[in-house]
Amino acid sequence: MILKQIHIYDVRNISEAKIEFGNHLNILYGENGSGKSSVLESIYLLSSGKSFRSRQITKIIKENKNKLTLFGKLESKDKTTTLGIEKSSSGHKIHINGESVNQISALAMSLPVLVVTQDSHKLLEAGPQWRRQFIDWGLFHVKHEFHTVWTNYRRLLKNRNQALVNKASRSEVEAWNEGLASYGVTYSELRREYAEAVLPYFVKYTALLLNNENCNLIYKQGWPKDIDLYECLNNQYDRDRISGRTAYGPHRGDITVIMNGRDAKDHVSRGQQKLLVYALNLAQIAYLKEVSGKETLLLLDDLGAELDLAHSRKLLGLISDRFAQVCVTTANLESLPLEGFQDLKLFHVEHGTIHTA
């Protein structure tokens, strides 16, 4: 589905804005601080219920306001879907097609969104939680059973950790091990299968963006290979009791990006890291479309500052040929090689106001 329209109320410096998006390439340009990234943030909020810029809702809501509100209209060939979310410091309300919905995950299922920002190099060089979130996003959209497995694993892990913090007896802690191990093994196998499935797409896009086909993705399960997870949890009780948390399981998993036989985070330049992140995102989008037919809305924040002209041209060319809807922000419109693009819509953003150019 395509995001045809978004109506924004009280997001950062945007009091009110109604934007009619084009079906393919949408460019938002304007000075830094004008509100360009806030439009992308609003789209992401409408999809996920959270921001990619801040965890504190009070920083996202416009000053002197107590809530933000977003409405979106999605369209496909034979269907129209409306989404709505209201967020405040006290909670949120969600509506899909006018009906109240409890689970935020329903938004993500309706509108898959991926965002690449100037911080996205952290996907490679920062902590493994970034890479776990990345692979879990893909699993959520391609494996129907994933959400149940993920939810149950997190619930059991929370209970076991609470028992450890409370200095519960060994038997009380180990009462959680069987269920945790069962869901943990399933969770880990889903991740491993997904990494293997996405790999050919990743190799394809690293070849196109970096002229390098010698790339690999290696999933690390989060506990020693030579031991069963249930046995591992039982053996780890004394150490876990001291630390107050469960040391092993897929919550400690990771995925390593290999380039030319070496860990990419330690052996490639910052520019190459950015291109690898783009390749990973394009690989996920292509795989999701292949297995489910779903289109993903790709958000590229400050593209002109991220890549040089040649690589921007190559990336936009790939997107133009293979993907549906994209929203790009830039402080300098001339930094983007836009000549030749047929389905292109421009928006000028100034002081929180958005004008169709």
N, C-alpha and C positions, 0 to 999 in steps of 0.2 A: 504494500500500500504506500501511497505518497502522502506526505504532509502538505495539504493544500493551504491551510490557514492556521495561524496561531493568534490568539488574543491575549495580550500580556497586561496585567495590572500590578503595579507596585513591586517590580523587581529592580532592585538597586536604583539607578537614576531614571528608570523608565516608569512614568506614572501610568500611561496607557498607550498601547500600540497594537494595531491590527495589521498583520502582515499576510499578504497573499503570495505564497511561494510558487516558483516555477517548478516544472516537473523534473528538471535535471540540475543544472549548475546555477547556484544562487550565490552572488558575491555581495557581502556587506562591507562597505569601506567608510572610513572616517578617521578622525584623529584619535589618538590613544585616550581612553577615558570617556569616549563619546557614547558607549553603550553597545558596541558591536558584540563583544564577548558575552554581554548580558542576554542578548538574543539567543546565542547558542546555549547558554546556561539555562534559559527558559525552556528550550526544546528538550534538553537533557532532563530537566526537572519533570517535564510532562511525560517523559518516557520512563523514568526510574524513580521519581519521587525524591531524588537527592541531587545535589550540585556536584560538579567536578571541580569547583573552585573553593568551596568552604564547607565545613561540617556544621557551622553555626548558622541556624536559620535567621537569627537576628541580623547577621551581616548581609544577608541576601534581600531581606524585606526592605523596601524603601524607607528612608528615615522618616520618623514621625507616623508611620503606619504600623498596624499590628498584624497584618497578614498579607500574603500575596495570593493572586489567583491567576490561573492559566486555563485557557480553553483551546482545544485543537480540533481540526476537522481532517480526517483521513479519507482518501478516496482510492478505490481500485476500479477496474473495468465495470464491475457489477455491484459494488458495495460502498456505502459511506458509513464511517464510524466517527462518533464524537467522543472526545476525552476531556475531562476536567479535573483539576486538582486545586485545592485550597490548602495553604500551609501557614501555620502560625507557631509560636513557641509552645502552644498547648497541644499541638497535634496536627492532623491532616484530615481532609475529606476528599474522597475520590468518586468520580462518576464516569461511567462508560455508557454511552447512548442514553443518558438521562437517568440511569439507575445507579444507586449507591453500591459501591464495591469496597470490600474490606481489605483485600490483598493488593499491595503495591505491585506485586509481580504481574498482575493483570494488565497494567499499563505497559510494562516492558514487552509482554507477549503481543500486544497490539501494535507497538511502535518500536522495533529494534533500532537502537542508536549506538554508534561508536563515535568517540571523540578523540582527536589527536591535538595536543597542545604543546607548548614549549617545554612542559615538564614531562612529556611522554617518553623521553629518553630514559626516565627512571624505570620504565618497564624492563630495561636490560640491566642497568647499573645499580638500582636501589634494591631494597629488600624483596624477598620472595613473595610477600603478600600481594605485590603488584601483579606478578605473573600468575599467581593463583586466581586472582580476580579476573584476569584476562581469559584464562582457559575456562573458568566457571561461567563466564558470560556466554561463551560459545556453546557449552554444554546445556545451559538453560534453554537455548533456542533450538537445539537439534535433538535432544533426548528428553522425551516426555517424562521418563521416570526420574530424571535428575533432581528436580525440585523436592520430591519426596525424600530421596536419599540424602540430599544436602540438609534438609530441614531436620530429619531424624538424627543424623550424625551430629549436627551442632547442638541439638537438645541433649543428647546423651553425653557429649563432651562437656557441656556446661554443668551437668549434674555430677559427673565424675570429678571435675575440677572443684566444684563446691564442696564435695565430700573431702577432698584433699585439704582444702583451705580450713575446713572445720575440724581437721585432725580426726576424722572418722576412723573406725576400726578397719583393719585390712579387709575383712569380709564385706563391709559396707561399700568400700571403694571398688573391690573386685566384682561386686554385684552388677556394675555397669559394663564390665569388660566384654562380655559375650556380645551384647547388642552393639557396642561401640566398634568392636572388631568386625562384626558382620557387615554393618553399614560402611565401615571404613574401607574394607577390601573392595566392596562394590564401587564406592566413590572413587577409589584410586584406579580401578580398572577402567571406569568410564573416562577418566582423565587421560589415561595411557592410550586408549583407543582413539580418543579425539585428537591427541597430539599426532598420532600416526596418520590419521585421516587428513589432517590439515597440512601435513608436511609437503606433499606434492604441490599444493597451491603456493606454499611459502617459497619453495625452491623456484617455482615459476616466476614469482614476483621479485625475488632477489636477483634472478638472472636479468630481468627487464630493468630493474632500478639500479643495480650495482654491477651488472655484467659478471655475476658470480653465481655459479650453480652448486658450489661446494658448501652447502649449508645443511644443517640438521637440527632437529628438536629432540632433546632427551628429557624424558619425564623422570623425576626422582620421587619415589612414593612417600617418603617421610619416615621410614623405619628401615632397619637393616634388611637387605635382600634375602639373606640366608635364614630368616626366622619368620614364623607365622605371627601376624599382628596380635592375635589373642595371647599367644605365649609371651610375646614381647611386652604387652601391657602387664601381665602377671609378674614377669621378671623385673619390671621397672618400678614396682611399687615403692620400695624404700627411697629411691632417688626422687620419685614424683612427690612423695609425702614431704620430703625436705623442701623441695622447690614450690610445692603447692599448685602444680599444674602438670598436665599430661604431656610428656616430652615427645612421644612418638605417635604418628598417625598421619593421615592425609592433610590435616591442618598444618603440618610442617613440610608438606610437599613443595616441589619446585620444578620449574622447567628451564633447562639450559639451552640457549641459542648457540649453536656451534657454527663457526665460519672458518673454512680452511683448516679444520681439525682442532680448533682452539676455541675456548670460551669467548664469545664475541664481546662481552662486557669489559674484558681486560685487554683485548688485542685489536680493537678497531677504533677509528677516530670518532669524535662526537658527530660529525656529519654522516658517517657511515651508520652510526647507531640510529640516527633519525630515520635514515632510509630503511633500515631493518625493521624499525617500528612501523613504518608505513607498509612494508611488505607483509608484516604479521597481520595488520588490520585488514588489508586487502585480501589476504588469504582467508581470514575468517568470513568476510563478507561473501567471497566467491563460493566457499564451501557451504555456507548457510543457504545461499540461493540454489545451489546444485541439489542439496538433499531435501529442501523444504519448499522451494519456490519463493521464500520470503526475501523481500528487498530490505536492505539496511540503510538508514539515513546516516551518512557520514558527515561529521562536523570537523572542519579543519580550522583551528584557531590561529590566526596570524601567520598564514602560510608564507607570505612574502619575506618574513623575518626568519622562517625556519629553513628554507632552501634557497640555493642560488637559482638564477633564471633558467639555466639548462635543466636542472633537476625538477624545478617547478613545472616546466613545459612537459617533461617526460611523465611526471605524476598526473598532471591534469589530462594528458593525452590518454593514459591508461584508464582513468576514471571515465572520460568521455566515451571511450570505446566499450567499456565493460560493465559500468555500474549505473544505477538509476539516479537517485537524488543526493545532491551534495550541497552543503552550506559552508562557505569559506569566508573568513574575515581577513582584512588586510588594512594596514594604516596607509599603504601606498599602492594605489590601484595600478600604477605603472610598473610595479614590481612583479605583476602577474602577466604571463604571456597568454592573453585571452583572444588573440586573433584567430579566426577560423572556427570559433565555437558558435554553433547555430542556436542551440536551446540554452540561452544565457539570460539571466535576470539580475539586474544591478539594483542595489539599495544603498542610499547614502544615509549614514547615521550621524546625527549631530545633537549633542546635549540631550540624549535620551529620546530623540524623535527620529523616526524612520521614514524616509521618503523613497518612493520608487523612482529610480533615475531614468 
